[in-house]
Amino acid sequence: MPRKLNEFEARQFALLSVAGVPHAEIIRFFLPPTAADEELQAALVEWPRQRDVAKEVQTINGGPWQDMT
């Protein structure tokens, strides 16, 4: 299981994600170049689902997607 992103990292992950950068590219900003494929895959699955990332995406978007018109 990959490490949990800290508050700053969650914000940066959310900003890049909302900007349209693919998650597979975003995770490379946070992991060392020597990270194993298994670690990259785990981060690709887990990091977009982290609660702090979801909260930051909502903040950037101005609320939950269900409220967007």
C-alpha positions in Angstrom: 0.0 0.0 0.0 1.4 3.4 -0.9 2.0 6.1 1.7 -0.8 8.6 2.4 -0.3 12.0 0.7 0.1 14.9 3.2 -2.2 17.9 3.0 0.1 19.9 0.6 0.6 16.8 -1.7 -3.2 16.2 -1.7 -3.8 19.8 -2.8 -1.1 19.5 -5.6 -2.5 16.1 -6.7 -6.0 17.6 -6.9 -4.8 20.7 -8.8 -3.0 18.6 -11.4 -5.9 16.2 -11.7 -8.5 19.0 -12.2 -6.1 20.5 -14.8 -6.4 17.2 -16.8 -3.0 15.7 -16.1 -3.3 11.9 -16.2 -3.0 10.3 -12.8 -0.2 8.0 -14.1 1.9 11.2 -14.7 0.9 12.9 -11.5 2.2 10.1 -9.3 5.6 10.4 -10.8 6.0 13.9 -9.2 5.6 12.3 -5.7 7.6 9.1 -6.0 11.3 8.6 -6.5 12.4 7.6 -10.0 13.5 4.3 -8.5 10.0 3.4 -7.3 9.0 -0.2 -8.2 6.2 -0.8 -10.7 4.1 -2.3 -7.9 4.4 1.0 -5.9 3.4 3.0 -8.9 0.4 0.8 -9.6 -0.7 1.0 -6.0 -0.4 4.8 -5.9 -2.4 5.0 -9.2 -5.3 3.1 -7.5 -5.1 4.6 -4.0 -4.1 8.2 -4.3 -7.1 9.5 -6.4 -9.4 7.9 -3.8 -7.8 9.5 -0.7 -10.2 11.6 1.3 -7.9 14.6 1.4 -7.6 14.5 -2.4 -11.4 14.3 -2.8 -11.9 17.3 -0.4 -9.3 19.3 -2.4 -11.0 18.5 -5.7 -14.3 19.7 -4.2 -12.7 22.9 -3.0 -11.1 23.6 -6.4 -14.4 22.9 -8.2 -16.5 25.0 -5.8 -18.4 22.0 -4.4 -19.3 18.4 -5.0 -19.8 17.4 -8.7 -23.4 16.5 -8.0 -24.2 20.2 -7.3 -22.6 21.4 -10.6 -24.9 22.4 -13.4 
